[in-house]
Amino acid sequence: MDVIVIMMWVGFAFIHSLLIDLRFTDWMRRLLGRYYAYYRIFYNLLSILLFMTFQNYTKSIDTKLVIKFVPPWTILQSGLIIFSCLTILWAFVSYDPLEFIGIRQIKEFGEENTLPKAITNKGLLGIVRHPMYLATIVLMWSLNSSRIDIIVHTILTVYILIGIRLEEKKLVKQFGLSYMRYQKKVPALIPFMKRVE
């Protein structure tokens, strides 16, 4: 069962990365033409569907908790969960929510060059470059977890760390020097930490 779960979640990570890879999205843009405006919302819906399906299957395998927060550690757990949820919400509104979901692309159906022309580096995005990834990692490891949950959380944490590197390369290619300057000013994942590379 563990092997199936590992393959499933590694497969999820691979598909998720492939669908946003710059070479793949450029190919899809050429293939779909103006209908590429629907790609982002398709990507989001597919990701949610796969995640929920895999998560439900994983939860059906093992429910015996290995990590369980007990008082007074439940106070820390609650604080971390609240921090994560608020950070995800703040990050979501820091971006263009309509573009993030894929609605703006559909509203601008057929128009050329709907990608953002500037980097947002104010508010939360002036503290950390990837706040949603940070919040997701904190949230995962703040939950009561079974043995199989720990395996999945480890896979997803490694995937996020690799995904950040891949996304950074894509953003440098997309925004050039302006993103490189942003990288030097704002840490990728841990707020208030100087960039180490």
LINPE-V993654 format. One record per pair of residues at least 24 apart in sequence whose C-alpha atoms are under 6 Angstrom apart, sorted by the first residue. I is the first residue (numbers start at 1). J is the second residue. Records with the same first field share a line. If there is no record, write none. Layout:
I = J ; J
This chain:
34 = 110
37 = 105 ; 106 ; 109
38 = 106
40 = 102
41 = 101 ; 102
63 = 146
64 = 146
65 = 145 ; 146
66 = 145 ; 146 ; 147
67 = 144 ; 145
68 = 144
77 = 142
81 = 139
84 = 135 ; 139
88 = 132
127 = 191
128 = 186 ; 187 ; 188 ; 189 ; 191
129 = 188
130 = 188 ; 189
134 = 189
